Amino acid sequence: MNKTGLKLPHPFLHHTCILNAVFFKIAIILYTFSSVFSCQYPYSEPVSENESSPLLPPITQLPQKTIPLDSQYSVRKDSSRYYTLNCISTRFSDINIYDDAQLEKKAGIYTTAPNFQSTPINLAFQFIAPSNDTLAKRPFVLMIHEGAYLFGDLGAEMGKATLMAQKGYAAAAINYRIGFENASETNPCGGTSSALIKALYRSVQDTYAAIAFFVNNSSSFGIDTQNIFLAGSSAGSMTITALNYMDENNFEILYPGITQELGPLKPANLGNFKIKGLLSHLGYAITDLNLINANNLKPTLVFQGANDTILPYTSGPVLNCGNYFTTHGSYPVISRLKQLNAPFEWIVQPNSGHNTTYTNEYITDRYALFIKRLFCNDLRQISIIQQNQIENIKL
């Protein structure tokens, strides 16, 4: 009892109360943390039939990054549609996550073949990807350069290839056989339609040879052979389109006897691979719209100027040469893809011809975002004028 007459607790009891309070607070904290850590990982909760967002499996079930990317899937809401781990990766979007110092480069010869003058030439490649990568198999973008089948080399594509590697992809650019009879860079219309068809055929042969080279050496390059994307600029765009939509019989219609003259379109050692999409810059060209059908169509991204006459925006003689065969450009092709309910991204510069003013950074950002949507099974039909989106339809 103190001077005021109030009874005070024994000092030991006072200390005991303090300790009890402390222990009580600790118990509350431990209970809170225990509750948090015992909760289910949010993405492992059952999915409602009406749920519209795709859900992922528990984090403990996610495979490690070194597992081949196309061999593991996450189930979507209706259990019938899937998307790969590339969807949830921090890589493969429009963000550059590697700098130049973190990239590895390789160069060499992927094949030797005779040019239009029957002279054997070595065909080179340059490869670029993140170095010391924990990801054993990277989606692979193979780039084919421009040049009207008369000039140019892989160097024109290495800027874009580098930017794709900075986003986490493996990428490469190749040289292919250029030149055809009586035509030149200064006189592109000097040849014949048949000579140009043979040049196109040779470029497809070379692209197949490059695919075979990378597929057969996929472990050395660290590429996922089931996730290959072809990217072409101008003539390169025409090449990747022909590779996907034309076979030897289609070429025989344009030039009877071409297979006997130039050999098979595909090499015998092509290997197992999948082309998942086509990325076209500086136009689009296909000889027959009916070549595109539900069985062979590929998701397609196209950059084109609306005033393009080299690879005509609508339809017309290729290279704007009246003596050459007719091709169909992105305008009718997009209509065809709409008809077939296929995913695409169509980017048009209204006041440009064959050369657009899009930067490599913008081009590769659109490439990466397009591919990333495919990885997530987010299939859309997107139309962009200049850089303004005017249509975005989810399939």
C-alpha positions as CSV (number, residue, x, y, z in Angstrom):
1,M,0.0,0.0,0.0
2,N,1.4,3.4,-0.9
3,K,0.9,6.8,0.7
4,T,-2.4,7.3,-1.1
5,G,-3.8,4.2,0.4
6,L,-4.0,2.4,-3.0
7,K,-2.8,-1.2,-3.0
8,L,-0.1,-1.9,-5.6
9,P,0.7,-5.2,-7.0
10,H,3.8,-7.0,-5.9
11,P,6.8,-6.1,-8.1
12,F,7.1,-9.7,-9.3
13,L,3.4,-9.7,-10.3
14,H,3.9,-6.5,-12.2
15,H,6.7,-8.0,-14.2
16,T,4.7,-11.1,-14.7
17,C,1.9,-9.1,-16.3
18,I,4.3,-7.4,-18.6
19,L,5.7,-10.7,-19.7
20,N,2.2,-12.1,-20.2
21,A,1.4,-9.2,-22.4
22,V,4.5,-9.7,-24.4
23,F,3.9,-13.4,-24.8
24,F,0.3,-12.7,-25.8
25,K,1.4,-10.4,-28.6
26,I,4.0,-12.9,-29.8
27,A,1.3,-15.5,-29.9
28,I,-0.9,-13.3,-32.0
29,I,1.9,-12.6,-34.4
30,L,2.7,-16.3,-34.7
31,Y,-0.9,-17.2,-35.2
32,T,-1.2,-14.6,-37.9
33,F,1.9,-15.8,-39.8
34,S,0.7,-19.4,-39.3
35,S,-2.6,-18.6,-40.9
36,V,-1.0,-16.8,-43.8
37,F,1.4,-19.6,-44.6
38,S,-1.1,-22.3,-44.2
39,C,-3.4,-20.7,-46.8
40,Q,-3.7,-22.2,-50.2
41,Y,-1.6,-20.6,-53.0
42,P,-4.3,-18.4,-54.7
43,Y,-3.8,-20.0,-58.1
44,S,-4.5,-23.5,-56.7
45,E,-8.1,-22.7,-55.8
46,P,-10.8,-24.6,-57.8
47,V,-11.9,-22.8,-60.9
48,S,-15.5,-21.9,-61.4
49,E,-17.1,-22.9,-64.7
50,N,-18.0,-19.3,-65.3
51,E,-14.5,-18.0,-64.4
52,S,-13.1,-16.1,-67.4
53,S,-9.4,-15.7,-66.3
54,P,-6.9,-18.5,-66.8
55,L,-5.5,-19.9,-63.5
56,L,-2.2,-21.4,-62.8
57,P,-1.3,-24.6,-60.8
58,P,0.1,-24.3,-57.3
59,I,3.6,-22.7,-57.4
60,T,5.1,-25.9,-56.0
61,Q,3.9,-27.7,-59.2
62,L,5.5,-25.3,-61.6
63,P,8.4,-27.0,-63.5
64,Q,11.9,-25.5,-63.3
65,K,13.0,-23.2,-66.1
66,T,15.3,-25.8,-67.6
67,I,12.4,-28.0,-68.6
68,P,11.6,-27.9,-72.4
69,L,9.1,-25.1,-72.7
70,D,6.5,-26.7,-74.8
71,S,6.3,-29.9,-72.8
72,Q,4.6,-28.5,-69.7
73,Y,1.3,-26.7,-69.6
74,S,-1.1,-25.0,-67.3
75,V,-4.8,-25.9,-67.6
76,R,-7.2,-23.2,-68.5
77,K,-10.7,-22.8,-67.1
78,D,-12.4,-25.3,-69.4
79,S,-9.6,-28.0,-69.2
80,S,-9.4,-28.1,-73.0
81,R,-7.2,-25.1,-73.8
82,Y,-3.6,-24.7,-72.7
83,Y,-0.8,-22.2,-72.6
84,T,2.9,-22.8,-72.1
85,L,5.1,-21.6,-69.3
86,N,6.4,-18.9,-71.6
87,C,3.1,-17.1,-70.8
88,I,4.0,-16.7,-67.1
89,S,7.7,-16.0,-67.6
90,T,9.0,-12.5,-67.0
91,R,10.7,-12.9,-70.4
92,F,9.4,-12.6,-74.0
93,S,7.4,-9.4,-73.7
94,D,8.3,-5.9,-74.9
95,I,10.7,-5.4,-71.9
96,N,14.4,-5.7,-72.6
97,I,15.7,-7.7,-69.6
98,Y,19.2,-8.3,-70.9
99,D,21.9,-5.8,-72.1
100,D,24.5,-6.4,-74.8
101,A,27.1,-7.6,-72.3
102,Q,24.7,-10.5,-71.3
103,L,24.3,-11.8,-74.8
104,E,26.3,-14.5,-76.6
105,K,26.9,-14.4,-80.3
106,K,27.8,-17.2,-82.7
107,A,28.5,-17.1,-86.4
108,G,29.3,-19.6,-89.1
109,I,28.1,-21.4,-92.3
110,Y,24.9,-23.4,-92.2
111,T,25.1,-24.8,-95.8
112,T,26.7,-24.5,-99.2
113,A,24.6,-24.3,-102.3
114,P,25.0,-23.2,-106.0
115,N,23.8,-19.7,-106.9
116,F,21.9,-18.9,-110.1
117,Q,25.2,-19.0,-112.0
118,S,25.9,-22.6,-110.7
119,T,28.7,-21.3,-108.5
120,P,28.8,-22.9,-105.0
121,I,28.6,-20.3,-102.2
122,N,28.8,-20.6,-98.5
123,L,25.7,-19.3,-96.7
124,A,26.3,-17.6,-93.3
125,F,24.4,-17.2,-90.1
126,Q,24.7,-15.1,-87.1
127,F,23.1,-16.2,-83.8
128,I,22.4,-14.2,-80.7
129,A,20.8,-15.1,-77.3
130,P,21.2,-14.6,-73.6
131,S,24.5,-16.1,-72.3
132,N,24.8,-18.4,-69.4
133,D,21.1,-18.9,-69.5
134,T,19.2,-20.9,-67.0
135,L,16.6,-21.6,-69.7
136,A,17.8,-24.6,-71.7
137,K,15.4,-24.1,-74.6
138,R,14.5,-20.7,-75.8
139,P,11.8,-19.7,-78.3
140,F,13.6,-19.1,-81.6
141,V,13.1,-16.3,-84.1
142,L,14.8,-16.9,-87.5
143,M,15.1,-13.7,-89.6
144,I,15.3,-13.4,-93.4
145,H,16.6,-10.1,-94.9
146,E,15.2,-7.9,-97.6
147,G,16.7,-7.1,-101.0
148,A,14.3,-8.1,-103.9
149,Y,16.3,-11.3,-104.3
150,L,19.1,-9.2,-105.8
151,F,21.0,-7.6,-102.9
152,G,21.3,-7.4,-99.1
153,D,22.6,-9.6,-96.3
154,L,21.9,-10.8,-92.8
155,G,23.3,-7.6,-91.3
156,A,20.1,-5.8,-92.0
157,E,18.3,-8.1,-89.5
158,M,20.8,-8.2,-86.7
159,G,19.5,-5.0,-85.0
160,K,16.1,-6.7,-84.6
161,A,17.7,-10.0,-83.7
162,T,19.7,-8.3,-80.9
163,L,16.5,-6.7,-79.5
164,M,14.7,-10.0,-79.5
165,A,17.6,-11.6,-77.6
166,Q,17.4,-8.8,-75.1
167,K,13.8,-9.8,-74.5
168,G,14.9,-13.4,-73.7
169,Y,14.5,-15.0,-77.1
170,A,17.1,-16.9,-79.2
171,A,17.4,-15.3,-82.6
172,A,19.4,-15.6,-85.8
173,A,19.7,-14.0,-89.2
174,I,20.9,-15.8,-92.3
175,N,22.2,-15.1,-95.8
176,Y,20.4,-16.8,-98.7
177,R,21.2,-17.1,-102.4
178,I,20.5,-13.9,-104.2
179,G,20.5,-12.9,-107.8
180,F,18.6,-14.0,-110.9
181,E,19.2,-13.8,-114.6
182,N,19.3,-10.4,-116.3
183,A,18.2,-8.5,-113.2
184,S,20.2,-6.3,-110.8
185,E,19.8,-3.9,-107.9
186,T,19.7,-1.0,-110.4
187,N,17.5,-2.9,-112.9
188,P,15.2,-5.1,-110.8
189,C,12.7,-5.5,-113.7
190,G,15.3,-6.8,-116.1
191,G,14.6,-10.4,-115.5
192,T,11.7,-12.7,-116.2
193,S,8.9,-14.0,-114.1
194,S,10.4,-17.5,-114.3
195,A,13.8,-16.3,-113.1
196,L,12.2,-14.6,-110.1
197,I,10.2,-17.7,-109.2
198,K,13.4,-19.7,-109.2
199,A,15.0,-17.1,-106.9
200,L,12.1,-17.4,-104.5
201,Y,12.4,-21.2,-104.6
202,R,16.1,-21.0,-103.8
203,S,15.4,-18.7,-100.9
204,V,12.9,-21.2,-99.5
205,Q,15.3,-24.0,-99.9
206,D,18.0,-22.0,-98.0
207,T,15.6,-21.2,-95.2
208,Y,14.6,-24.8,-94.8
209,A,18.4,-25.7,-94.8
210,A,18.9,-23.1,-92.0
211,I,16.0,-24.5,-90.0
212,A,17.5,-28.0,-90.4
213,F,20.8,-26.7,-89.2
214,F,19.4,-25.1,-86.1
215,V,17.0,-28.0,-85.3
216,N,19.8,-30.5,-85.6
217,N,22.0,-28.4,-83.4
218,S,19.3,-27.3,-81.0
219,S,21.1,-28.4,-77.9
220,S,24.2,-26.3,-78.8
221,F,22.1,-23.2,-79.5
222,G,19.7,-23.7,-76.7
223,I,16.6,-23.4,-78.8
224,D,13.1,-24.8,-78.5
225,T,12.4,-26.6,-81.8
226,Q,8.7,-26.6,-81.1
227,N,8.6,-22.8,-80.8
228,I,10.1,-21.4,-84.0
229,F,8.9,-18.1,-85.4
230,L,9.9,-16.9,-88.9
231,A,10.5,-13.2,-89.4
232,G,11.0,-11.7,-92.8
233,S,11.5,-8.2,-94.3
234,S,10.3,-7.4,-97.8
235,A,11.7,-10.3,-100.0
236,G,12.3,-12.1,-96.7
237,S,8.6,-11.8,-95.9
238,M,7.7,-13.3,-99.3
239,T,10.1,-16.2,-98.5
240,I,8.6,-17.1,-95.2
241,T,5.1,-16.9,-96.6
242,A,6.1,-19.2,-99.5
243,L,7.8,-21.6,-97.1
244,N,4.7,-21.9,-95.0
245,Y,2.0,-22.0,-97.7
246,M,3.7,-23.5,-100.8
247,D,5.1,-26.9,-101.6
248,E,6.8,-28.3,-104.6
249,N,3.5,-28.8,-106.4
250,N,2.5,-25.2,-105.9
251,F,5.9,-24.1,-107.4
252,E,5.5,-26.5,-110.3
253,I,2.3,-24.7,-111.2
254,L,4.2,-21.4,-111.5
255,Y,7.3,-23.0,-113.2
256,P,6.9,-26.5,-114.5
257,G,10.0,-28.5,-114.0
258,I,11.4,-26.4,-111.2
259,T,11.9,-29.3,-108.8
260,Q,13.9,-31.3,-111.4
261,E,16.0,-28.2,-112.2
262,L,16.7,-27.0,-108.6
263,G,16.2,-30.1,-106.5
264,P,13.9,-30.8,-103.6
265,L,12.4,-27.9,-101.7
266,K,13.2,-29.5,-98.3
267,P,16.5,-31.2,-97.1
268,A,16.3,-34.8,-96.1
269,N,17.6,-34.0,-92.6
270,L,15.0,-31.4,-91.7
271,G,14.2,-32.9,-88.3
272,N,11.2,-32.3,-86.1
273,F,10.1,-28.7,-85.5
274,K,7.0,-26.4,-85.4
275,I,6.6,-23.0,-86.9
276,K,4.3,-21.1,-84.5
277,G,3.9,-17.8,-86.3
278,L,5.0,-15.5,-89.2
279,L,6.3,-12.0,-88.6
280,S,6.4,-9.8,-91.7
281,H,8.0,-6.4,-92.0
282,L,7.9,-4.2,-95.1
283,G,5.0,-5.9,-96.7
284,Y,3.4,-9.2,-97.5
285,A,3.2,-11.2,-100.7
286,I,1.6,-14.5,-101.6
287,T,0.9,-15.7,-105.1
288,D,-2.6,-17.2,-104.4
289,L,-4.9,-16.3,-101.5
290,N,-6.4,-19.8,-101.7
291,L,-3.0,-21.3,-100.6
292,I,-4.0,-20.1,-97.0
293,N,-6.5,-22.6,-95.5
294,A,-7.6,-23.8,-92.1
295,N,-5.1,-26.6,-92.1
296,N,-1.9,-24.6,-92.7
297,L,-2.7,-21.1,-91.5
298,K,-0.3,-19.5,-89.0
299,P,-0.8,-16.6,-86.7
300,T,0.6,-13.6,-88.6
301,L,1.9,-10.1,-87.8
302,V,2.4,-7.7,-90.7
303,F,3.8,-4.2,-91.0
304,Q,3.0,-2.5,-94.3
305,G,2.7,0.9,-95.9
306,A,-0.7,1.5,-97.5
307,N,1.0,2.9,-100.7
308,D,3.4,-0.1,-101.1
309,T,3.7,-1.1,-104.7
310,I,6.9,-3.2,-104.4
311,L,5.0,-5.9,-102.5
312,P,1.6,-4.5,-103.4
313,Y,-0.7,-3.6,-100.5
314,T,-3.7,-5.0,-102.4
315,S,-2.7,-7.0,-105.5
316,G,-0.4,-6.4,-108.4
317,P,2.9,-7.4,-110.1
318,V,5.6,-8.1,-107.6
319,L,8.4,-5.5,-107.4
320,N,6.1,-3.2,-109.4
321,C,7.4,-4.9,-112.6
322,G,4.7,-5.6,-115.1
323,N,6.6,-8.6,-116.5
324,Y,6.6,-10.4,-113.1
325,F,3.9,-12.6,-111.5
326,T,1.1,-11.1,-109.4
327,T,1.1,-11.2,-105.6
328,H,-1.5,-10.3,-103.0
329,G,-0.6,-8.1,-100.1
330,S,-1.7,-7.6,-96.5
331,Y,-5.0,-6.0,-97.3
332,P,-6.6,-9.1,-99.0
333,V,-4.6,-11.4,-96.8
334,I,-6.0,-9.9,-93.6
335,S,-9.5,-10.4,-95.1
336,R,-8.6,-14.0,-95.7
337,L,-7.3,-14.5,-92.1
338,K,-10.5,-12.9,-90.8
339,Q,-12.6,-15.3,-92.9
340,L,-10.6,-18.2,-91.4
341,N,-10.9,-16.8,-87.8
342,A,-7.1,-16.7,-87.5
343,P,-5.2,-14.5,-85.0
344,F,-3.3,-11.6,-86.6
345,E,-1.8,-8.2,-85.9
346,W,-1.9,-5.8,-88.9
347,I,0.0,-2.6,-88.6
348,V,-0.5,-0.1,-91.5
349,Q,1.3,3.2,-92.1
350,P,-1.2,5.1,-94.3
351,N,1.1,7.5,-96.1
352,S,4.1,5.2,-96.6
353,G,5.1,3.1,-99.5
354,H,7.5,0.1,-99.2
355,N,9.6,1.9,-96.6
356,T,8.0,2.6,-93.2
357,T,9.3,4.8,-90.4
358,Y,8.8,2.3,-87.6
359,T,12.0,1.9,-85.5
360,N,13.5,-1.5,-84.8
361,E,12.5,-1.0,-81.2
362,Y,8.8,-0.6,-82.0
363,I,8.9,-3.5,-84.5
364,T,10.4,-5.9,-82.1
365,D,8.2,-4.7,-79.3
366,R,5.2,-5.6,-81.4
367,Y,6.8,-8.9,-82.4
368,A,7.3,-9.9,-78.8
369,L,3.9,-8.8,-77.6
370,F,2.3,-10.8,-80.4
371,I,4.3,-13.9,-79.6
372,K,3.6,-13.5,-75.8
373,R,-0.2,-13.4,-76.5
374,L,0.2,-16.7,-78.4
375,F,2.0,-18.2,-75.5
376,C,-0.9,-17.2,-73.3
377,N,-3.5,-18.5,-75.8
378,D,-4.8,-14.9,-75.9
379,L,-5.8,-15.1,-79.6
380,R,-6.8,-11.8,-81.1
381,Q,-7.3,-9.9,-84.4
382,I,-5.7,-6.5,-83.9
383,S,-5.5,-3.7,-86.5
384,I,-3.3,-0.7,-86.0
385,I,-3.2,2.5,-88.1
386,Q,0.2,4.2,-87.7
387,Q,0.5,3.4,-83.9
388,N,-3.2,3.8,-83.0
389,Q,-5.2,0.6,-82.4
390,I,-8.5,0.6,-84.2
391,E,-9.6,-3.0,-83.8
392,N,-9.0,-5.6,-81.1
393,I,-11.2,-8.7,-81.4
394,K,-10.7,-11.6,-79.0
395,L,-11.2,-15.0,-80.7
